Amino acid sequence: MKKFMEFYKFTCSLIKQNNLDYVVYGHIGNSHLHFNMLPKTEEELKLSRKLYGEICSFSTNLGGTISAEHGIGKFKRQYLLEMFGEENILQMAKVKRTLDPNMILNLNNMFDQKYLQMV
């Protein structure tokens, strides 16, 4: 619970310091919150994406994750590498190659195609 509160306070403070509108909702019972920043301009969108990276890094530094039931997708895949490291990404690529030998399902979604070529 201590790390959860540290993460929550850090994230709220970071977003508030940058004067962005946001909402928080999620699964409080398992400390899985969704922080949605609500940018009104292109500049706020760029700032939101920068802050999102800082939030992801803070989460992984606390031993947390960057995603759960919603998956990684194209937007978060750069943070997957930060969270698991290249060796584990290569293991994931091996599993994908085994289950999808023709490489037709969700290509470039979870991790960069270069990892699929390395296995």
C-alpha positions as CSV (number, residue, x, y, z in Angstrom):
1,M,0.0,0.0,0.0
2,K,2.9,2.4,0.7
3,K,4.1,2.1,-2.9
4,F,0.6,2.6,-4.2
5,M,0.2,5.8,-2.3
6,E,3.7,7.0,-3.4
7,F,2.7,6.3,-7.0
8,Y,-0.7,8.0,-6.6
9,K,0.7,11.1,-5.0
10,F,3.5,11.4,-7.5
11,T,1.2,11.1,-10.4
12,C,-1.4,13.5,-9.2
13,S,1.2,16.0,-8.2
14,L,3.0,15.8,-11.6
15,I,-0.2,16.3,-13.6
16,K,-1.4,19.1,-11.4
17,Q,2.0,20.9,-11.5
18,N,1.6,20.9,-15.3
19,N,-2.0,22.3,-15.1
20,L,-3.6,19.5,-17.1
21,D,-7.1,18.3,-16.6
22,Y,-7.4,14.6,-15.7
23,V,-9.5,11.9,-14.3
24,V,-8.6,8.9,-12.2
25,Y,-10.6,5.7,-12.1
26,G,-9.9,2.0,-12.0
27,H,-9.6,-1.0,-9.7
28,I,-8.7,0.4,-6.3
29,G,-8.8,-3.1,-4.7
30,N,-5.7,-4.2,-6.6
31,S,-4.0,-0.8,-6.9
32,H,-4.7,-0.6,-10.6
33,L,-5.7,2.9,-11.5
34,H,-6.2,4.6,-14.8
35,F,-4.9,8.2,-15.0
36,N,-6.4,9.9,-18.1
37,M,-5.0,13.3,-18.9
38,L,-7.4,15.4,-20.9
39,P,-5.4,17.7,-23.1
40,K,-7.2,20.6,-24.8
41,T,-4.5,21.7,-27.2
42,E,-1.8,20.1,-29.3
43,E,0.8,21.5,-26.8
44,E,-1.0,19.9,-23.9
45,L,-1.1,16.6,-25.9
46,K,2.7,16.6,-26.3
47,L,3.1,17.5,-22.6
48,S,0.7,14.7,-21.6
49,R,2.7,12.1,-23.6
50,K,5.9,13.3,-22.0
51,L,4.4,13.1,-18.5
52,Y,3.0,9.6,-19.4
53,G,6.6,8.4,-20.0
54,E,7.7,9.9,-16.6
55,I,4.8,8.1,-14.9
56,C,5.6,4.8,-16.6
57,S,9.2,5.1,-15.5
58,F,8.2,5.9,-11.9
59,S,5.9,2.9,-11.9
60,T,8.5,0.5,-13.1
61,N,11.1,1.9,-10.7
62,L,8.7,1.1,-7.8
63,G,8.4,-2.4,-9.1
64,G,5.0,-1.9,-10.8
65,T,3.8,-2.3,-14.3
66,I,2.7,-0.1,-17.1
67,S,-0.3,-2.0,-18.3
68,A,-2.6,-4.9,-17.3
69,E,-5.7,-6.2,-18.8
70,H,-5.7,-3.6,-21.6
71,G,-2.4,-4.9,-23.0
72,I,0.5,-3.0,-24.5
73,G,-0.4,-2.0,-28.1
74,K,1.6,0.3,-30.2
75,F,1.6,3.3,-27.9
76,K,3.1,1.6,-24.8
77,R,5.5,-0.8,-26.4
78,Q,8.5,1.4,-25.8
79,Y,7.8,1.1,-22.0
80,L,7.5,-2.7,-22.3
81,L,11.3,-2.8,-23.0
82,E,11.9,-0.6,-20.0
83,M,9.8,-2.8,-17.8
84,F,11.1,-6.2,-18.8
85,G,14.4,-5.7,-20.6
86,E,15.6,-7.0,-23.9
87,E,16.3,-10.6,-22.8
88,N,12.7,-11.0,-21.8
89,I,11.4,-9.3,-24.9
90,L,13.3,-11.8,-26.9
91,Q,11.7,-14.7,-25.0
92,M,8.3,-13.1,-25.8
93,A,9.3,-12.9,-29.5
94,K,10.1,-16.7,-29.4
95,V,6.7,-17.5,-28.1
96,K,5.1,-15.3,-30.8
97,R,7.1,-17.0,-33.5
98,T,6.0,-20.4,-32.2
99,L,2.3,-19.5,-32.0
100,D,2.3,-17.3,-35.1
101,P,4.9,-18.8,-37.5
102,N,3.5,-16.8,-40.5
103,M,3.8,-13.6,-38.6
104,I,0.3,-12.4,-39.5
105,L,-1.3,-11.5,-36.1
106,N,-0.8,-8.0,-34.6
107,L,2.5,-7.4,-36.2
108,N,4.4,-4.5,-34.5
109,N,1.9,-4.2,-31.7
110,M,3.7,-5.5,-28.6
111,F,7.3,-5.1,-29.6
112,D,9.4,-4.0,-32.5
113,Q,9.7,-6.4,-35.4
114,K,13.5,-6.4,-34.9
115,Y,13.1,-8.7,-32.0
116,L,11.2,-11.2,-34.1
117,Q,14.1,-11.2,-36.6
118,M,16.6,-11.9,-33.8
119,V,15.0,-15.2,-32.7
